[in-house]
C-alpha cells in the first residue's frame, strides 16, 4: 500500500483556505520556490493524488524531504487544496456562464460573501475594466441559470448591473502554471 499525504497535511488543508491572518496584517512575503518545489507543484497539479513516495522518486529526494516540502508549500499557502477536476455536464451541471457584475464602490467584501453562497458559483474575481466582478457559475440548465441571474444576483443591493456570457464549450487546459519561462 502506498502512503498518502499525512494526516498533518490534510488537517492543514482543512484549516488553510484563502484566509488572511487573524491579526489583519498582510501575508508575509512568499518564500522563493526552488526547482524541486516547482517540480513537486507540477506533479501535484497533474495528479493531486500522487503519493509522497511517487513524488519523492520523481523529484529525486527522500520521502521525508518531499513530505516536508509539501507541508511547507501548504503552510505557506502556495498549495491551497487538492481537488478533483469535474466534467460539469456529466455531473448534471450542463449550463455554464461567466457573469460580469458592476457593483457599488467599496462593496467587494460584502458582495463576495453573498456570491460565495450562490449555488453553482465556481470562481469569483475582482477585476479591472468595464465591470468589477467576474463570476463563473455552473447550473443544471438554462432555466436555473436564468433564475440565478434574475432573482438571486439582481436582488443583491450592491449589484448595479449584470451581463451574462453563456459558455457553449469549455476545455480544461490543466496547464502547468509554474514554469521557468513565460
N, C-alpha and C positions, 0 to 999 in steps of 0.2 A: 504494500500500500504506500503510495507516495504521500509525503507530508504536504500539507497546505499551509498557507499563511497562518501564523499562530493566532491564538486567542487574543493576544495583546493587540495585534493589528486590527482584528475585527472589532474589538472594543473601541479602539481609537477611531475607526471609520464611523462607527455608530455615533460617536460623540463629536466628530470633527465638523461636518457641514461646511458652510461658507461663512461662518460667523467671525466677526472681529473680536478681539479680546474684550472681556467684560469691562476692562478699565476705560474703554473708549479710545485708547491710544491706537495709532495706526500699526499695522503689522510690521514686524521688523523687516529690514531689507533681506531679500531672499539670498540664501547661500548659493554660490555658483555651483552648477552641475558639471561633473567631470564626464569623460567619455563613458565610463561604466554606468553612471547614473542614467545617462541618455539612452544607453543600450537597454538597461532594465526597463525604462519607460516605454521604449519601442516594443519590447517583448510583451509587456502588460497591456499596451494599447491593442495589440493584435490578439492576445489571449489573456484576459483578466483572470482566468482560472489556472494559469501556469503555476506549477508547484515551485516551492523555494528551490528544491533540488534541480529542477529543469532550468530555472532562471540562473542559478549559480553555475551550472555546467555551461550554459550558452554564453555567459559573460566571463567565464574563466576565473571565478572567485570561489571561496569556500561558502558552504551553506550559511554559516554564521555571519559572514560578511554580507551576503545577499540579504539575509533576514534583517540585519542592522540597517542596511541601506534602504530597503523598502520601508521599514518602520520610520526612518528619518525622513524619507520623502512624504510619508503620511503625516508625521508630526509637523513638518514644515508647510503642509498644505499644498504641496506640489501634486500629490495624488489625492484627489477629492473623493474618490469612491471607486468601487468595482461594480460594473453593471452589465446587463445583457443588452445587446443591440436587438431591437424588436422590429419585426415587419408589422407595421401598424395595420395594414389592410388585412393581413391574415389573423391579426389579433382583434378584429372586429371594429377597428377604428379607420374606416375607409375614406373618410373625408378629412383632408388636412388643409390648413390655410395659415398664411402669415397675415397678421393683422397689425396695421400701423395705428398708433394712437397719438393724438395730441392731448396733452394733459396740462392742468393748471400749474403754473410755475411753482417750484418748491414743493410739489406734492408727490415726488417719486417714491419715497418710502411708504407712504400711505397706499398709493396705487399698487406698488409692488406686492404688498401684503395681500391686497384683495385679488390680484391676478394669480398669485400662488395658490389661492383657494379654489380657483376655477377648475372644474372637471376638464381634463384633456389638455391643460396647459403644459407644454413640453419645454419651452425656452422663453425667457423674458430678458430683454436687453434694453438698457437706457442708451440711446444713440443720439448722434448729432444729425442735423439736416432739416428736412421739411417736416419731420414728425419727431416725437420724443421717445416713443417706446415701440419696440418690435416684439410681437408676441407670436409664437408658433403654437398652434393647437391641433389636436387630433380628436375627431369625434366620429361616432358611428356612421353618420350620414349628413347630408346637407341640411335636412330639417333641424337636426340637433345643433349644427353649426350656426344656422340662422337664429335659432333661439338663444344661443350663447351670445352672439353679437348684439342682437336687437334687444334682448331682455337683460342679460347679466352685465355685459360690458357697458352698454349705454346707460345703465342705471347707476353706474359709479359716478358720484357727483363731480369728481376731479377730472373725469374723461370729457374732453371738449368735443372730440370727433374721432371717428374710426374710418379705416379703409381696409377692406378685406381682399386679399390676393389668394385665390384658390390654387392649390398645388395639384397639378394634373399628373405628375410623375416625379418620383424622387430617386436619387441614387445615393447610397451610403458610401462615401468615399473612403472611410476608415483610413484616413491619411495618418501617416506618422508625423505628428505635429512638430516634434523636436528634431531638427536636423542641424548639421553644422553649417549648411549653406542655405540661402533663401533664393 
